[in-house]
């Protein structure tokens, strides 16, 4: 067995792990990071931040106090307010830090109309954030081992003393360390865990964005539990949309942007179940879809609406994407069907649609009649959808997508405090153990906050920084 020694050992080479590595290295301690993949994680397009330089430049008035209050109300005060505050308070300085490392942000945007401008969208021509962080860590002497998964955290006399990792050849590495930081990205690619801990069934009612091979399998969470960490509630960051491979970010791939618009949606009973404007917030729309029969829903629009979006810009698209018009949706649907994709339909009648999908025909006929009358009058008496979004369903062909839940990844698993110290069931900190990112992200409760976008990467980067700071101070204290 190979033996190495460091001050801070980090498990995971993603947003949380690299932020922790660079931070700890900047504080003058020895750092080694272990990543089981052959490369570092990509990181997000842009993290959340409040009161940043960009926001001040644009005279945006949403404050840290506003963000804290929103989170607490959103989670019905089930989130740890001190953890949320630590994250929010750190966020602006994190953007400054990234900019000093050569990362440029083009703008600060809202995810959808009416949401807050807190999403700091990165210039794709500047370094990936994880690359900038790893370069900074290496510059200061940190070592980053790829294809070297951590297997076990070591604990003696109640405190953390290191870990066991496995090298590329399968040989064991025993690492002596004063502190360990976990940032392994959650369990979103572990189907067994997803079903066990969240109740969703990947491939049945949930379509997951997944790596090949899957890497986010809950390794860090498991290792933390093995040394006494308390469990938290665990969720999948879900949103409504077409299942993979046609269900990209925002619910559908960009070329199918008409299925992102607030067109008529029905359930298997053929009934409307929500104001379709909810599709602007993918997580809220996902909740609405998830409580329907068979946990699915259908979006329907006709040839006139299809032509409208071919000739006019879409009413809504993800904030970071350029405004575009519809492409040839008929060709895309035919290609999908030829490939065996079962969630896109193109039919000449409601009867044909119901025969293919199982939607109740009588219910759908009634709904379409009522909906078309609302479109004619400009008043939706059922859910009060704005008149500008009321587009009738009359003229074949009819274009239909079956919506299920999609999942970006998991949230939660390991209980931490505002210092990112890992806690036991008795709320005692485990000396020398810290967790950051998705493994401990409980600030959104059971519904991701698209109103304040950027939290998967934002929470990871900021809690990674907090973990790096506190782990560094801890190892210095025990060395005295």
Secondary structure, 3 states (H helix, E strand, C coil): CEEEECCEEEECCCHHHHHHHHHHHHCCCCEEEECCCCCCCCCCCCCECCCCHHHHHCCCCCCHHHHHHHHHHHCCCCCCHHHHHHHHHHHHHHHHHHHHCCCCEEEEECCCCCCCCCEEEECCCCCCHHHHHHHHHHHCCCEEECCCCEEEEEEECCEEEEEEEECCCCCEEEEECCEEEECCCCCCCCHHHHHHHHCCCECCCEEECCCCCCCCCCHHHHHHHHCCCCECCCEEEEEEEECCCCCCCCCCCHHHHHHHCCCEEECCCCCCCCCHHHHHCHHHHHHHHHCCHHHCEEEEEEHHHHHHHHHCCCCCCCCCCCCCCCCCHHHHHHHHHHCCCCCEEEECCHHHHHHHHCCCHHHHHHHHHHHHHHHHHCCCCCCCCCHHHCCCCCCCCEEEEEEEEEEEEEECCECECCCCEEECCCCCEEEEEEECHHHHCCCCCCCCCHHHCCHHHHHHHHHHHHHHHHHHHHHHHHHC
